[in-house]
Amino acid sequence: MRVESHTCSYWLILACAFVGAATFAFFAITLIVQAVSGHGSHAGNILRVGLGFVSLFLGIFFVAVGTLYVISFDEADGNEFR
């Protein structure tokens, strides 16, 4: 018998993963635009670009983990535990 009481929380986790990814993408774009526009010193711009790429990959990681988390609870009808 499947427990249906927690299905809303699965979608909440997915929504939070996408919100986190959007936040990291915003930070990445902001840092890279600041570096391209020459907002600071040469070393500071290198740091901004590096942090921008790390932030971008963290956003992709959040989307991947959130999506895989929700997919892991989608069971086929023939594979249910009884």
KEDRENPA-269247 format. One record per residue (C-alpha): chain; residue number from 1; residue in three letters; x, y, z. Coordinates in steps of 0.05 Angstrom, whole numbers, plus 5000, padded with zeros to 4 digits. Example, Ala and Ser with C-alpha at 12.3 -4.5 7.8 and 13.67 -1.06 7.14 Angstrom:
2
+--------+-----+--------+------+------+------+
| chaine | num | residu |   c1 |   c2 |   c3 |
+--------+-----+--------+------+------+------+
|      A |   1 |    ALA | 5246 | 4910 | 5156 |
|      A |   2 |    SER | 5273 | 4979 | 5143 |
+--------+-----+--------+------+------+------+
This chain:
82
+--------+-----+--------+------+------+------+
| chaine | num | residu |   c1 |   c2 |   c3 |
+--------+-----+--------+------+------+------+
|      A |   1 |    MET | 5000 | 5000 | 5000 |
|      A |   2 |    ARG | 5028 | 5067 | 4980 |
|      A |   3 |    VAL | 5031 | 5126 | 5027 |
|      A |   4 |    GLU | 5001 | 5187 | 4992 |
|      A |   5 |    SER | 5007 | 5235 | 5050 |
|      A |   6 |    HIS | 5076 | 5262 | 5031 |
|      A |   7 |    THR | 5066 | 5274 | 4956 |
|      A |   8 |    CYS | 5061 | 5350 | 4967 |
|      A |   9 |    SER | 5128 | 5351 | 5002 |
|      A |  10 |    TYR | 5162 | 5319 | 4941 |
|      A |  11 |    TRP | 5138 | 5375 | 4897 |
|      A |  12 |    LEU | 5158 | 5426 | 4949 |
|      A |  13 |    ILE | 5229 | 5399 | 4949 |
|      A |  14 |    LEU | 5231 | 5403 | 4873 |
|      A |  15 |    ALA | 5205 | 5475 | 4875 |
|      A |  16 |    CYS | 5257 | 5494 | 4927 |
|      A |  17 |    ALA | 5311 | 5462 | 4885 |
|      A |  18 |    PHE | 5291 | 5504 | 4825 |
|      A |  19 |    VAL | 5288 | 5567 | 4868 |
|      A |  20 |    GLY | 5358 | 5553 | 4895 |
|      A |  21 |    ALA | 5383 | 5540 | 4824 |
|      A |  22 |    ALA | 5353 | 5606 | 4800 |
|      A |  23 |    THR | 5386 | 5642 | 4858 |
|      A |  24 |    PHE | 5454 | 5612 | 4842 |
|      A |  25 |    ALA | 5444 | 5628 | 4768 |
|      A |  26 |    PHE | 5428 | 5701 | 4785 |
|      A |  27 |    PHE | 5492 | 5706 | 4828 |
|      A |  28 |    ALA | 5532 | 5673 | 4772 |
|      A |  29 |    ILE | 5506 | 5721 | 4719 |
|      A |  30 |    THR | 5517 | 5781 | 4765 |
|      A |  31 |    LEU | 5589 | 5761 | 4782 |
|      A |  32 |    ILE | 5607 | 5747 | 4709 |
|      A |  33 |    VAL | 5576 | 5813 | 4685 |
|      A |  34 |    GLN | 5614 | 5851 | 4738 |
|      A |  35 |    ALA | 5679 | 5818 | 4716 |
|      A |  36 |    VAL | 5667 | 5832 | 4643 |
|      A |  37 |    SER | 5651 | 5905 | 4657 |
|      A |  38 |    GLY | 5716 | 5912 | 4695 |
|      A |  39 |    HIS | 5685 | 5926 | 4763 |
|      A |  40 |    GLY | 5749 | 5913 | 4803 |
|      A |  41 |    SER | 5822 | 5894 | 4798 |
|      A |  42 |    HIS | 5849 | 5839 | 4753 |
|      A |  43 |    ALA | 5854 | 5790 | 4811 |
|      A |  44 |    GLY | 5784 | 5808 | 4834 |
|      A |  45 |    ASN | 5756 | 5796 | 4765 |
|      A |  46 |    ILE | 5788 | 5728 | 4762 |
|      A |  47 |    LEU | 5757 | 5712 | 4829 |
|      A |  48 |    ARG | 5689 | 5736 | 4806 |
|      A |  49 |    VAL | 5691 | 5693 | 4743 |
|      A |  50 |    GLY | 5713 | 5633 | 4784 |
|      A |  51 |    LEU | 5658 | 5643 | 4835 |
|      A |  52 |    GLY | 5608 | 5654 | 4779 |
|      A |  53 |    PHE | 5625 | 5587 | 4747 |
|      A |  54 |    VAL | 5622 | 5552 | 4815 |
|      A |  55 |    SER | 5555 | 5584 | 4828 |
|      A |  56 |    LEU | 5529 | 5562 | 4760 |
|      A |  57 |    PHE | 5550 | 5490 | 4772 |
|      A |  58 |    LEU | 5518 | 5491 | 4841 |
|      A |  59 |    GLY | 5453 | 5514 | 4809 |
|      A |  60 |    ILE | 5457 | 5456 | 4759 |
|      A |  61 |    PHE | 5471 | 5409 | 4817 |
|      A |  62 |    PHE | 5409 | 5433 | 4855 |
|      A |  63 |    VAL | 5365 | 5422 | 4794 |
|      A |  64 |    ALA | 5394 | 5352 | 4783 |
|      A |  65 |    VAL | 5387 | 5330 | 4855 |
|      A |  66 |    GLY | 5317 | 5358 | 4863 |
|      A |  67 |    THR | 5293 | 5326 | 4798 |
|      A |  68 |    LEU | 5324 | 5259 | 4814 |
|      A |  69 |    TYR | 5294 | 5262 | 4884 |
|      A |  70 |    VAL | 5224 | 5270 | 4856 |
|      A |  71 |    ILE | 5235 | 5218 | 4801 |
|      A |  72 |    SER | 5258 | 5168 | 4853 |
|      A |  73 |    PHE | 5188 | 5167 | 4883 |
|      A |  74 |    ASP | 5153 | 5155 | 4816 |
|      A |  75 |    GLU | 5141 | 5080 | 4818 |
|      A |  76 |    ALA | 5110 | 5040 | 4763 |
|      A |  77 |    ASP | 5045 | 5004 | 4781 |
|      A |  78 |    GLY | 5078 | 4936 | 4775 |
|      A |  79 |    ASN | 5136 | 4954 | 4821 |
|      A |  80 |    GLU | 5096 | 4973 | 4883 |
|      A |  81 |    PHE | 5114 | 4944 | 4950 |
|      A |  82 |    ARG | 5056 | 4907 | 4983 |
+--------+-----+--------+------+------+------+
